[in-house]
Structure formats: structure tokens, C-alpha cells
Amino acid sequence: MTKLQEVRIGVHPLERFGKVLPRDEMRHAVKVASKARDRLSGRVVWNVNSTAVGGGVAEMLPSLLGYTRSIGIDSRWLVIGGEPDFFRVTKRLHHALHGSAGDGSPLGDAERRIYEDSLRGAALEFASLVRDGDVVLLHDPQTAGMAPTLRNSGAHLIWRCHIGSDTVNEHVELGWEFLRPYLEFVEAYVFSRQSYIPAICDHGKAEIITPSIDAFSSKNQNLSEAAIHTILVHTGLVEGPPPEDADHGFLRDDGTPGRVGRRAEIVRLGRPPAWDTPLIVQVSRWDPLKDMRGVMEGFSLMCGRGNGRNGELVLAGPDVSAVTDDPEGAMVFESVVEAWHQLPHAVRDRVHLVSLPTADVEENAAIVNALQRHAAIVVQKSLREGFGLTVTEAMWKERPVVASGVGGINDQIEDGVSGILLKDPYDLATFADVLDSLLSSPERRAELGRAARERVRDKFLGLGHLIKYARLLERVGIT
């Protein structure tokens, strides 16, 4: 049986968006927030997902709910646990909705029994907490099966799907057919792209809300060069010593000072890269659809041509033992390490495989922040992607991003203006050419970075995300 755990949420002042947004946008946001608070008076807004660590949902919820709490809305976050068999099934569903076979396992009667039996306890426990008029947002396939139990609770049920596929194949159809019995009890759906809405869903009940980042979180806040340098030296990502004005610090989401004290575990052949070495960086979960191995092979191809401008590659992901809802993580990491061992010695010396500590989520975020800000180029060469939060994070930090033109990434980057889109993520020769071209042109990298930050400011900050949810609540009749 799954278990429910409530995640503590801080409070973040909405007013701080005034530092990065025009005054008229702030006035409009405050007006919308006031109306939403009045509509939700006496109600609880519940969010339920499957992990508090790792992945885009766990990244967004603390910030988004923190802002809603600051304006007087009772927002809460619950996480369901589960046995390995449950997460094996949900990972298979994850791959299917992306159009991928995953591990090739079926999604039949046996898998449905595992899925429903695992969710039954959590759904019943949750139903005892929900009251008439509350709002429940169930996130992704892991929680959809709770909807039938909650249908008589009197709450407004919304299912938020963060993944999808632009094209339909047998895997996509299999995944949606598996979820069909649960989704009929949902009052509204939220997707990241129009093309992700399946035929089985009433399109009139669907809303498109693109994910967002929090510009002030520990992952995206401004860091001094001294802090970036110190954090990367301390964690082992660049060679020391730290600067004379060493600074391990960052600001935690509750406004208190934080300090990076843990180190990363790194698979490498020789020494860390020097501070002035240009780094090509991909930060993501160890998931086959993120194609860390393909990034490494493309980098190797560039180096084999005698190019690379002395650049080095950093592939960074979470410590696989800490991400409970992703049973593939350890296997993918090991496969990347195995492929790394097959690289030519001269290339292997320039590739660093990094497992970042996750015991302190905000410390982990600060390390990622420093690494992205130091990168010469940020890569997201996903084979499939619902929406790439790491893409938006790097764009906000004025980094030039090279990413696959798949899924939601097509909405994030204007090709050639605010980043570079790879038309075919399997085309390693073109990928290698793009990397080499950008490494040789600091001016082009700076130009792309400036446009990228403006793109995020206009479209992908959390305040706009919350305004869209406020409109959705009006649609489902919360007045």
C-alpha cells in the first residue's frame, strides 16, 4: 500500500516579482491574487504527486505553493510512496505517454492490479482529509488512479499531466488506454501542450499551462562569481583553490542563509577542469530519454575531429539512490559509466560524470545553480521531453542552450534566437558541429544568452503560471 506524506511548504512574498517584472504586470497579478484568495476562502488546495525530490513537479511545487500561501490560500502538498513494483508500472506508463517502449513490459491486467492495489490505501486516507469545495490537483500517471475514490468527496478534481507526445503510436495509445478508467472522474485536465491532449479526454475540459521557474529559488537566484567559484571547487566540479573571497553561501527559500557543505561523487579519469576551462553541461535525471549517453558520444565525435577548443563535458544528475520513484536511474547511470569506459583515453579525460548530493534539496539546487551559471554551453539533448525545466533555468541565467527540438522544448526556445534547436536528436554529427561552433564564438554565446533571459521573463516565470491556474479555477466554477 502507498503511504501519504505531507511536505512542508514555506511562504514566499509575491511582491518580490516586482524586481524582475514591469509595474503594470505586478498590479494585474496582485488583482488576480486578491480575487483568487476570496474565491478559495475556507477551502484547501491539495497537490498530490509521487516524490518530493527530483523531477520537475517537485521543483515547481514548493515555489508555486509558497506564493499562494503568502496571499492567504491554504495550499498543501502530499506525496505518495510505493513499493518498487508500483513505480515499475508507473515508469512504464511514463515511457508509454512519451511514445517509448521503455523496458518493454506490458500494461495489462496484472499491472493494473498492482497500480490499483498500491493506490487504494493512499486514496482512502486522502479522502478522509478532503472536504466539500476543496481543490485537488493530482499530478501525472502515478496519482490518476486515486480519482475514482475521490469522486464523492465534494472536491473539485483536476488532473495535471506534465508529460506527453506530439505524435501518437502504439505505446502512446497503450498508456492512455491504461489511464482511461480513472480520468473520467476528473473535472478538468491541465497539459503543457495542445498536442499532448489525448483523444480519450474531453478537450473542452482541458487547459494548457506551461511549466515555470522561480527566479528567486535556490536554483535560480543570482550568485556572485565568488560563490559560484567556491561552490564548484568545494564540490569537486572545478579545480581549486577557491578564490580569496571564498563564499559557500546561498539564500534558502525561507530567507535564511544556506551553505554548501556536501561534495559530489564524480567518475573521472584525471583532475577536475580548471576554472577557465569552458564547460559543456547537461543536468538531468539519469533517464534513458534524457540521452546522457548520446551527449557523451556527440562530444566524443567533436573531440575526435580535433575540435573542441579545450572544452570539457559535465553530465550531472542526482544521486540515484535518493530518487525513489525512478527505478531505472541506477541502471541508466551504470550504462553511462560503462559507455564512458569505452571512450578513447584522451576523450575520457575530458568527460566528468557527476552524482549530486540530494540529502538537502536546496543545497543540491544551489550546486546546480552554480554549475549552470559557470557553463559555457548548457545542453538538453532529450529524445523526448514534456517540458524541459533545465532549459528554462539555463535560459534565465543567460546561458546559450543547445536542446532537442522535441515536445515542449519547441515552445521554450526560438531556434537561432534564444537558443539552438536540434531537429534530430539522434544526429550526432550535427550536434558535434553546433557545439564546436558555439565554443569558438563567445560573442554568439552571449547573444543567445541575452535573448534567452528575456524569453523566460516574458513567458516562463511562476507568476504567469499562477495567473493561469486562477483562470482555471473560474472555469471549474469556484466563485
C-alpha positions in Angstrom: 0.0 0.0 0.0 1.2 3.5 -0.7 1.6 6.0 2.1 0.9 9.7 2.3 3.4 12.2 3.5 2.8 15.9 3.8 5.7 18.1 2.6 6.3 21.3 4.5 5.8 24.5 2.4 7.3 27.8 3.1 5.9 31.3 2.4 7.3 33.4 -0.4 6.2 37.1 -0.9 4.5 37.7 -4.2 5.9 41.2 -4.2 9.5 40.1 -5.0 8.4 39.6 -8.6 8.5 43.4 -8.8 12.3 43.1 -9.1 12.1 41.4 -12.5 8.6 42.3 -13.9 7.1 45.6 -15.2 4.9 47.5 -12.7 1.7 47.1 -14.8 2.2 43.3 -14.8 2.6 43.3 -11.0 -0.6 45.4 -10.5 -2.5 42.9 -12.6 -1.1 39.9 -10.7 -2.0 41.4 -7.3 -5.5 42.0 -8.5 -5.9 38.4 -9.7 -4.4 37.1 -6.5 -6.9 39.0 -4.4 -9.8 37.6 -6.3 -8.4 34.0 -6.1 -7.9 34.4 -2.3 -11.6 35.4 -1.9 -12.8 32.5 -4.0 -10.8 30.0 -2.1 -11.6 31.3 1.4 -12.3 28.3 3.7 -11.0 25.8 1.1 -7.8 23.8 0.9 -5.9 23.5 -2.4 -4.3 20.0 -2.3 -1.4 18.9 -4.6 -0.5 15.2 -4.8 2.5 13.7 -6.6 4.9 10.8 -6.1 8.2 12.4 -5.0 9.5 15.4 -3.0 12.9 15.1 -4.5 13.9 15.1 -8.2 11.9 15.9 -11.3 10.1 19.0 -12.5 6.9 18.6 -10.3 9.0 18.5 -7.1 10.9 21.5 -8.4 7.9 23.7 -9.1 5.5 22.9 -6.2 7.5 24.4 -3.3 7.7 27.8 -5.0 4.2 27.9 -6.6 2.5 26.9 -3.3 4.7 29.2 -1.3 3.4 32.2 -3.3 -0.2 31.1 -2.9 0.3 30.7 0.9 1.7 34.2 1.1 -1.6 35.7 -0.2 -3.7 33.7 2.3 -4.6 30.5 0.3 -4.4 27.2 2.3 -2.2 25.2 -0.1 -0.8 21.8 0.8 1.4 19.2 -0.8 1.1 15.4 -0.3 3.5 12.8 -1.6 2.5 9.1 -2.2 5.0 6.4 -1.6 5.0 2.9 -3.0 6.8 -0.4 -3.5 9.2 -1.0 -6.4 6.5 -2.8 -8.4 4.3 0.2 -8.3 7.0 2.5 -9.6 8.0 0.0 -12.2 4.5 0.2 -13.6 4.3 4.0 -13.4 7.7 4.3 -15.1 6.4 2.1 -17.9 3.4 4.5 -18.1 5.8 7.4 -18.2 7.6 6.0 -21.2 4.4 5.0 -22.9 2.9 8.5 -22.8 6.2 9.8 -24.3 5.8 7.3 -27.1 8.6 5.0 -25.9 8.6 1.3 -25.2 10.7 1.8 -22.0 11.6 -1.7 -20.6 9.1 -3.3 -23.0 7.0 -4.7 -20.1 3.2 -5.0 -20.6 0.5 -2.7 -19.2 -2.1 -5.4 -18.8 -4.4 -6.8 -16.1 -1.5 -7.7 -13.7 0.0 -4.2 -13.9 -3.5 -2.7 -13.3 -3.9 -4.8 -10.2 -0.5 -3.6 -8.9 -1.4 0.0 -9.7 -4.8 0.0 -8.1 -3.8 -2.1 -5.1 -0.9 0.2 -4.4 -3.0 3.4 -4.6 -6.0 2.2 -2.6 -4.7 2.9 0.8 -3.4 6.4 0.0 -6.7 7.3 -1.8 -8.8 6.2 1.2 -6.6 8.1 3.6 -6.6 11.2 1.4 -10.4 11.1 1.0 -10.7 11.3 4.8 -8.8 14.7 4.7 -10.6 16.3 1.8 -13.7 18.4 2.4 -16.5 19.7 0.2 -15.4 22.5 -2.0 -11.6 21.8 -1.7 -9.5 21.7 -4.9 -7.4 18.6 -5.6 -4.7 18.6 -8.2 -3.4 15.1 -8.9 -0.1 15.2 -10.8 0.9 12.7 -13.5 0.1 9.0 -14.0 1.3 8.0 -10.5 -1.8 9.7 -8.9 -4.5 9.4 -11.6 -5.8 6.1 -10.1 -6.9 8.0 -6.9 -9.6 9.9 -8.8 -12.4 7.2 -8.5 -12.1 7.1 -4.7 -12.2 10.9 -4.5 -15.2 11.4 -6.8 -17.7 11.6 -4.0 -15.6 13.8 -1.7 -17.2 17.0 -3.0 -13.8 18.4 -4.0 -13.0 19.8 -7.5 -10.7 17.2 -9.1 -8.1 18.3 -11.6 -5.5 16.1 -13.2 -2.3 17.8 -14.2 -0.2 15.8 -16.8 3.3 17.1 -17.2 4.3 14.6 -20.0 3.0 13.7 -23.4 3.9 13.1 -27.1 3.3 15.2 -30.1 2.6 12.1 -32.2 0.6 9.0 -31.4 1.9 5.5 -31.7 1.1 2.1 -30.2 2.9 3.0 -27.0 1.0 6.3 -26.5 -2.3 4.5 -27.2 -1.4 1.8 -24.7 -0.6 4.3 -22.0 -3.8 6.3 -22.4 -5.9 3.2 -22.6 -4.5 2.2 -19.2 -5.4 5.6 -17.7 -8.8 5.9 -19.3 -10.9 4.4 -16.4 -9.5 6.9 -13.9 -9.7 10.1 -15.9 -13.5 10.0 -16.5 -13.9 11.1 -12.8 -11.8 14.3 -13.3 -13.4 17.7 -13.7 -10.6 19.4 -15.6 -7.3 18.5 -17.1 -4.1 20.5 -17.4 -1.5 19.8 -20.1 1.7 21.5 -21.2 0.9 21.5 -24.9 -2.2 21.2 -27.0 -0.8 18.3 -28.9 -0.4 16.3 -25.6 -4.2 16.1 -25.0 -5.3 12.6 -25.9 -8.5 11.7 -27.8 -9.9 10.0 -24.6 -10.0 13.3 -22.8 -12.8 15.9 -23.3 -10.8 18.7 -24.9 -13.3 21.2 -23.6 -12.2 20.3 -20.1 -8.5 20.8 -20.8 -6.4 23.8 -20.1 -2.9 24.5 -21.4 -0.5 25.7 -18.7 3.2 25.7 -19.4 5.5 25.0 -16.5 7.6 27.7 -15.0 10.6 28.5 -12.8 11.0 30.6 -9.7 13.6 33.3 -10.3 14.3 33.6 -6.6 14.7 29.9 -5.6 18.0 28.5 -4.5 18.3 27.0 -8.0 17.8 30.3 -9.9 18.8 33.2 -7.6 21.7 35.4 -8.5 25.1 34.1 -7.2 28.3 36.1 -7.1 31.2 34.9 -9.1 33.0 34.2 -5.8 30.1 32.0 -4.7 30.0 30.1 -8.0 33.7 29.5 -7.9 33.7 28.4 -4.2 30.8 26.1 -4.6 32.2 24.4 -7.7 35.7 24.0 -6.1 34.2 22.6 -2.8 32.0 20.0 -4.6 34.9 18.9 -6.8 33.5 20.2 -10.1 36.4 22.5 -10.9 39.9 22.5 -9.7 40.9 24.6 -6.6 41.9 26.5 -4.7 38.8 28.6 -4.1 39.0 32.4 -4.6 40.4 34.6 -1.9 36.9 35.9 -1.1 35.5 32.4 -0.8 31.8 32.1 -0.4 29.9 28.8 0.1 26.6 30.6 0.6 23.2 30.9 -0.9 19.8 32.1 0.3 17.4 29.4 1.3 13.7 29.7 0.2 12.7 30.8 3.7 15.1 33.7 3.6 17.8 32.2 5.9 21.4 31.8 4.8 22.5 28.4 3.4 25.9 26.8 2.9 27.1 24.2 0.5 28.9 21.6 2.6 28.5 18.3 0.8 30.6 17.1 -2.1 29.6 15.4 -5.3 30.6 11.9 -6.3 32.4 12.1 -9.6 33.5 9.5 -12.1 36.5 10.9 -13.9 39.9 9.9 -15.2 42.1 12.7 -14.1 41.9 16.1 -12.5 38.9 18.4 -12.3 38.7 21.0 -15.1 40.4 24.3 -14.4 38.2 27.4 -13.6 38.9 28.9 -17.0 38.1 25.7 -18.9 34.9 26.1 -21.0 32.3 23.5 -19.8 29.5 21.9 -21.8 26.9 20.9 -19.2 23.8 18.7 -19.1 21.9 18.5 -15.8 19.1 15.9 -15.7 17.8 12.8 -14.1 19.5 9.5 -15.1 16.7 8.7 -17.5 17.1 7.0 -20.9 15.0 9.7 -22.6 17.5 12.4 -21.4 20.1 10.6 -23.6 23.2 11.4 -21.4 25.0 8.7 -23.3 24.2 10.4 -26.7 25.5 13.7 -25.3 28.8 12.0 -24.4 29.0 10.3 -27.8 28.4 13.6 -29.6 31.1 15.3 -27.5 33.5 12.4 -28.3 32.8 12.9 -32.0 33.6 16.6 -31.8 36.9 15.8 -30.0 37.8 13.1 -32.5 37.8 15.6 -35.3 40.4 17.6 -33.4 37.9 20.2 -32.3 36.5 21.3 -29.0 38.5 24.4 -28.1 39.7 22.6 -25.0 36.2 22.3 -23.7 35.2 19.6 -21.3 31.8 17.8 -20.7 30.0 17.5 -17.4 27.0 15.2 -17.2 25.3 15.8 -13.8 22.3 14.1 -12.2 21.0 13.2 -8.8 22.4 10.5 -6.6 20.4 7.6 -7.9 19.8 6.1 -4.5 17.8 9.2 -3.5 15.1 9.2 -6.2 12.5 6.7 -5.1 10.1 7.0 -7.9 12.6 6.2 -10.7 13.7 2.5 -10.7 15.7 3.0 -13.9 18.0 5.6 -12.6 20.7 3.3 -11.3 20.7 1.2 -14.4 20.9 4.2 -16.7 23.8 5.7 -14.6 25.7 2.4 -14.8 25.2 2.2 -18.6 26.6 5.7 -19.0 29.6 4.8 -16.9 30.1 1.7 -19.0 30.0 3.7 -22.2 32.4 6.2 -20.6 34.9 3.4 -20.1 34.8 2.7 -23.8 35.8 6.2 -24.8 39.3 6.9 -26.1 41.6 7.8 -23.3 42.1 11.4 -24.5 38.3 12.0 -24.6 37.5 10.2 -21.4 39.9 12.6 -19.7 37.6 15.4 -20.6 34.3 13.8 -19.5 33.0 14.1 -15.9 30.0 12.0 -14.7 28.6 13.7 -11.6 26.2 12.4 -8.9 25.0 15.4 -7.0 24.1 15.1 -3.3 20.3 15.3 -2.6 20.1 15.0 1.2 19.5 18.7 1.3 17.3 19.7 -1.6 18.1 23.4 -1.5 21.9 22.6 -1.3 21.5 20.4 -4.3 19.7 23.3 -6.1 22.5 25.7 -5.2 25.1 23.4 -6.7 23.1 23.1 -9.9 22.7 26.9 -10.0 26.5 27.4 -9.7 27.2 24.7 -12.4 24.7 26.1 -14.9 25.9 29.7 -14.4 29.5 28.6 -14.9 28.7 26.6 -18.1 29.9 27.9 -21.4 27.0 25.9 -23.1 24.1 24.1 -21.5 22.7 21.0 -23.3 19.4 19.2 -23.1 19.6 16.5 -25.8 16.4 14.7 -24.8 14.9 12.1 -27.1 11.5 13.1 -25.8 10.5 15.8 -23.4 7.3 17.1 -21.9 8.8 20.4 -20.9 12.5 21.0 -20.1 12.7 22.9 -16.8 16.5 22.7 -17.0 16.2 24.5 -20.4 14.3 27.4 -18.8 16.7 27.5 -15.8 19.7 27.9 -18.0 18.0 30.4 -20.3 17.2 32.6 -17.2 20.9 32.5 -16.4 21.8 33.9 -19.9 23.4 30.6 -20.9 23.3 29.5 -24.6 21.3 26.4 -24.7 21.5 23.6 -27.3 18.5 21.4 -27.0 16.5 18.8 -29.0 13.5 20.2 -30.9 11.1 17.8 -29.2 7.9 18.3 -27.2 7.7 21.4 -25.0 11.3 22.5 -25.8 9.9 23.7 -29.1 7.8 26.2 -27.1 10.7 27.3 -24.9 13.4 28.1 -27.5 13.1 30.2 -30.6 15.6 28.4 -32.8 18.6 30.6 -33.6 17.3 33.5 -31.4 17.1 32.3 -27.8 18.9 29.0 -28.2 19.7 26.3 -30.7 17.2 23.5 -31.5 18.4 20.2 -32.8 16.0 19.0 -35.4 17.0 15.3 -35.0 18.4 14.4 -31.5 19.9 11.3 -33.0 22.1 13.3 -35.5 25.3 13.3 -33.5 27.3 14.9 -36.3 25.2 18.0 -36.4 25.2 18.1 -32.6 29.0 18.0 -32.6 29.1 20.8 -35.2 26.8 23.0 -33.2 28.9 22.5 -30.0 32.2 23.3 -31.8 30.7 26.4 -33.5 29.5 27.8 -30.2 32.7 27.1 -28.4 34.6 29.1 -31.0 32.3 32.1 -30.7 31.9 33.7 -27.3 30.0 36.6 -28.9 27.4 34.3 -30.3 27.0 32.6 -27.0 26.5 35.9 -25.2 23.9 37.0 -27.8 21.9 33.8 -27.4 22.1 34.1 -23.6 20.7 37.6 -23.5 17.7 36.7 -25.7 17.1 33.6 -23.7 16.7 35.5 -20.4 14.2 37.9 -22.0 12.3 34.9 -23.4 11.9 33.5 -19.9 11.0 36.8 -18.4 8.1 37.2 -20.9 6.8 33.6 -20.8 8.0 31.2 -18.1 8.1 32.8 -14.7 6.0 31.5 -11.8 3.7 34.5 -11.6 2.2 33.9 -15.0 1.8 30.2 -14.1 -0.3 31.1 -11.1 -2.5 33.5 -13.0 -3.3 30.7 -15.4 -4.3 28.5 -12.5 -6.6 31.3 -11.2 -8.4 31.4 -14.5 -8.8 27.6 -14.4 -10.5 27.8 -11.0 -13.0 30.2 -12.5 -13.7 27.7 -15.3 -14.4 24.9 -12.9 -17.0 27.0 -11.1 -15.1 28.2 -8.0 -16.6 31.6 -7.3 
